[in-house]
Each structure stands twice: as C-alpha cells, then as structure tokens.
Amino acid sequence: MTDPALGNYLRMHRIKAGLSQREVANLLGYARPWQVSRHELSKTAPPLLTALAYQHIFQMPVSALFTGMHMTVADVIEQKLSAFERDLQDRSGKGHMAKATAHKLQWLTQRKSLA
Amino acid sequence: MADATKVSGITNPRRILALEIRSQRFAFVALEGMNVIDFGIRRCRSHSGSVQAVTLKRFVPVVDFCVPTAAVIRKRLGKSSQDPGTMQAITKAIRAQCRRRAIQVYGMSEKKVQSFFAKYGATTKHATASLLAEWFEELAWKLPPKRKPWQSERPNTLLFDALAVAMAFLGAE
C-alpha cells in the first residue's frame, strides 16, 4: 500500500459486517450513534474499554482497527526510545547507576532484535 | 474484501474513489486494495442555492474521510437529453474539489467499462451488478432486484455503477 493508512478502519469493518452505526453503538452501550460516527471520522479517540470492545466486536486487534493512530504513536515512541538510548549511552559506565543503565541498554537491544 | 480468486489479476496499490454522477445525486465507492472502505449515495438537489455549493457540502466529508489519491468518474459523451445541466455542474464541482486536493481524476468511458465486464460474461447492468455483489460480499445486500422494463432504476444501482467504473479502471491499469 503506497498511500498512508487511514486513522482507523472502523467503518470498513462495520460495512463488512453489515452493521449500522446505531447497532454498533448499542453493542458498545452508547445511547446514541454519534459517538461511533465520531470514532469512525477520527474526531475523537475512543477510551481504552471502548477500543477493546471494538476489537472484540470485529475480531481484529486494536492496532489493525486504528492503523493510522497506531503508526503515529509507534513513530513518536520510537523517536523517544532512540533519544532515550542515546542519553543512556552517554551515561553508561559512569557513576553508581552504571549497572542499571547497562541493564536498560540490554533491554533496548533485545527489544530491537524482537521488532 | 473482494474474493481474490474471482477477481484474479486485479491489484490496487492506491486508495481510489469511484464516482457515478447523475443529475440529482452522486454515488461513491472508496476502495483501498480490494477492500471497500466506504460507500454511499449523496443527493445534490438544490431548490434555491447553487447545485455546485450543495455538491461541495456533500462531497467534502466523503473526501475528508477516505483521503483518496485518485478519483475515477464515468466519462459522458456530450449532453444528456435527461440532464438539465445539473449533472455537468455536479461533475464540475467534484473535479474542482479534486484539483484543489491534488487528487488525480481519471475518466472511464462507458465502452471500456462494458468491455471489461464482457470478459466475465456480464453484458447487462444487472449482470454486472450481480457479478460485483459476488466479488464484494459487503455490498451484496445492496443489490437491487432485476428491473422490469416499466420500472425506474433503483438508487442502489448507482453504487454498483460506481464500483463497476472502479473495477474497470483497476483492470485497465
């Protein structure tokens, strides 16, 4: 896929299931369908419990339902982790926290190899 | 998602928006890969204001949602006897909005669409719609019953017309 992902694919999965926004809202426990509409249009991010409910309804992981949001979060976190790693490398081998720093760096290396 | 075994050899690397424009409404189907991400019919009838303004009001939320990089419209040859000019106004408004958003607009001629579906043995509108309903199961429930000669066209036919244009476009690419 060359185009950047949409914020979320809730509407696509809802269409696939043949459900209306009102029906999904009822399943989620919302009184009105506009909350579902706002989630689909990425005007608001659903709370954690609602996101998990979407996962359960559509049998898709949250990261696949909210692809665009997931990628944005992942990019930001990766940047922050890189900055954190650089900061740790500058500190490594110095002071009484050397052991803890080495442990953190080891975890970061393991994390990279798992990704 | 479209059944890959039935739609063999057609790939879609982009997010495309296929449109079928009529004198008072337009239908759209947004495809990402072979997934339908959105579809619908929007009325553009205006009793007092301009048709173009109403079209924009209906079209902008569609583009905002699916953010396509290409739009496909069925090419019309000349002016239709049934169109009092509104179809051209709607097309003009949509084309202008696409240009503003750097969405490439492609035209598909009726002939190309027909020859694409003839390969699959669908020579009538209903046969084409039935074939598309088989390919895209999420739209199967929208398939209208076969029209009798004295009946008018059902609005849902527009959705399948838009999808037919999209598939013919992807098949031709």
Chai-1 contact restraints between the chains, C-beta under 6 A:
chainA,res_idxA,chainB,res_idxB,connection_type,confidence,min_distance_angstrom,max_distance_angstrom,comment,restraint_id
A,T2,B,P13,contact,1.0,0.0,6.0,A-B,restraint_1
A,D3,B,R14,contact,1.0,0.0,6.0,A-B,restraint_2
A,D3,B,R15,contact,1.0,0.0,6.0,A-B,restraint_3
A,D3,B,T69,contact,1.0,0.0,6.0,A-B,restraint_4
A,R11,B,D38,contact,1.0,0.0,6.0,A-B,restraint_5
A,M12,B,N35,contact,1.0,0.0,6.0,A-B,restraint_6
A,M12,B,I37,contact,1.0,0.0,6.0,A-B,restraint_7
A,I15,B,E138,contact,1.0,0.0,6.0,A-B,restraint_8
A,K16,B,E138,contact,1.0,0.0,6.0,A-B,restraint_9
